[in-house]
């Protein structure tokens, strides 16, 4: 099983496998009918309060990581996502953040890896 990360604005590739959007809000400028998204797990995304607090500030990323983990651990939505991922060989977690290494999908992938292994 392979879990990849990709910005939702990047073009679709067959190697993406199943594409899962993990943002709470639908990405700006993307039409639902034009995008190849197999599933939208918006309930695994950070709460609106946490998302707004973090505001993609690199200096807050470590604190965001801890707060997001506390928020998502034990959540039914996380269990559903992990079960969904287990059913597929390749899954790409899609995110809309401009910051490829400091976003919720990065944290979420680490959490999923911990649950799967």
C-alpha positions in Angstrom: 0.0 0.0 0.0 1.2 3.4 -0.9 0.0 6.8 0.4 1.0 9.9 -1.6 0.5 13.6 -1.1 -0.4 16.0 -3.9 -1.7 19.5 -4.3 -5.3 19.3 -5.7 -4.3 21.9 -8.4 -1.7 19.6 -9.9 -2.8 17.5 -12.9 -4.3 14.1 -12.5 -1.9 11.2 -13.1 -2.8 7.5 -13.4 -0.1 6.8 -10.8 -2.2 8.7 -8.2 -4.5 5.7 -7.7 -7.5 6.6 -5.6 -7.6 10.4 -5.0 -9.0 11.6 -1.7 -9.5 15.2 -0.8 -8.7 15.9 2.9 -9.6 19.6 3.2 -12.7 20.9 5.0 -13.4 23.4 2.3 -13.7 22.7 -1.4 -10.7 24.2 -3.2 -11.2 27.6 -4.9 -11.4 27.6 -8.6 -12.0 23.8 -8.9 -15.3 22.6 -10.4 -16.5 19.4 -8.8 -17.4 17.9 -12.1 -13.9 18.7 -13.7 -11.8 17.3 -10.9 -10.9 13.6 -10.5 -11.6 13.2 -6.8 -12.8 9.8 -5.8 -13.8 10.6 -2.2 -13.9 13.7 -0.1 -13.2 13.2 3.6 -13.8 16.7 4.9 -14.4 15.5 8.5 -10.8 14.4 8.8 -9.6 18.0 8.1 -8.8 20.3 11.0 -11.7 22.1 12.6 -12.5 25.6 11.3 -11.2 27.1 14.5 -7.9 25.3 14.2 -7.6 26.0 10.5 -8.1 29.7 11.0 -5.8 29.8 14.0 -2.9 28.1 12.1 -3.5 30.2 8.9 -0.5 28.4 7.3 2.0 30.2 9.5 5.2 28.2 9.4 6.1 29.2 12.9 2.9 27.7 14.2 3.3 24.3 12.4 4.6 22.3 15.3 1.8 23.5 17.6 -0.7 22.9 14.8 0.6 19.4 14.4 0.0 18.7 18.1 -3.4 20.3 18.2 -4.5 18.6 15.0 -3.4 15.2 16.3 -5.3 15.8 19.5 -8.4 16.8 17.6 -8.4 13.8 15.1 -7.1 10.9 17.3 -10.0 8.6 18.0 -12.4 10.3 15.6 -14.8 8.2 13.7 -13.8 10.0 10.5 -10.2 9.0 10.9 -11.2 5.3 11.3 -13.3 5.6 8.2 -10.5 7.1 6.2 -8.0 4.4 7.4 -10.5 1.7 6.5 -11.0 3.2 3.0 -7.3 3.5 2.4 -6.8 -0.2 3.4 -9.1 -1.2 0.5 -6.8 0.4 -2.1 -3.2 -0.2 -3.4 -2.4 3.4 -4.0 -4.1 6.5 -2.4 -3.2 10.1 -3.0 -4.3 12.6 -0.3 -5.2 15.8 -2.0 -4.8 19.2 -0.3 -5.1 22.8 -1.5 -2.5 24.5 0.6 0.3 26.3 -1.3 2.7 25.0 1.3 3.6 21.4 0.3 5.4 20.4 3.6 3.5 22.4 6.3 -0.2 21.4 5.8 -2.8 19.1 7.3 -2.3 16.4 4.7 1.3 16.0 5.8 0.2 15.5 9.4 -2.7 13.3 8.4 -0.4 11.0 6.4 1.9 10.5 9.4 -1.2 9.7 11.6 -2.5 7.2 8.9 0.9 5.6 8.6 0.9 5.0 12.4 -2.5 3.4 12.3 -1.8 1.1 9.3 1.6 -0.2 10.4 
